[in-house]
């Protein structure tokens, strides 16, 4: 059973088709950890500030854009939320086009769409109409606060959605260096190349192709496990001193939060300090 990652509706004209979205593909890369070879422990990563030389806490991290070398403009979370696309859960079809007019370079990721509980009839109607006309719907959709262009098409008996790159995200092919243009080709060589292509031509059968590297890596992993070439990750020692310091900070912040409730206007609100205290306690645990 496929996991539903998004619920919404396809709309075209005045027609509303409730749908659920499912990822059509899965990444089967083998996850590998970085290990400290001398002791066999996984390498951890910290949010380190190169200027201060300290680990940065999440509440002190914002986003910024470097518009010139060494110069940035900073955005608070609230500023980005104000301009974020609306989360209206709608796949709004803008146009219907011939699929052959869409170059594959525009395609990003594929999702399957299943009908919502009350949308079976409308879903079937849209699917059959698209099959008969051979058209693909060009739509706009918001997923995870990001607005995307998308293509709605039929795969088998299922509606599918392909996210697309916008035109200005695709680099012009004429910028590719050293591409030969109007270079003459020997007729005999061209004829032989065409014959070779014809002989190697066959229907596209996805199951015919395998990830040779992944298969070889899995074989080596099983071999190492069977040969007992296994290292046990050393038990991590608890940082008792750091824990005490964090707990003391949390208690101090709690006292300040209570005292701050009576603070005059212009000073930080108690709620803000209380949230920081809760976060500190959570981190301490």
Protein Blocks (a to p, Z undefined) as FASTA:
>chain_A
ZZdfbdcdddehjbccddddddfbdcfbdcdddddfknopacddddddfklopacdfklp
ccdddfbghiacdddfklmmmmpccdehpacdfbdcdfklpcfklpcbdcdddddfklmm
mmmmmmmmmmmnopacdddddeehiacddddddehjaccddddddfklpccfklpghiae
hiacdfklmmmmmmmmmmmgccddfklpccfklmmmmmmmmmmmmnopaccdddddddfk
lmmmmmmmmmmmmmmmmmmmmpcehiacfklmmmmmmmmmmmmZZ
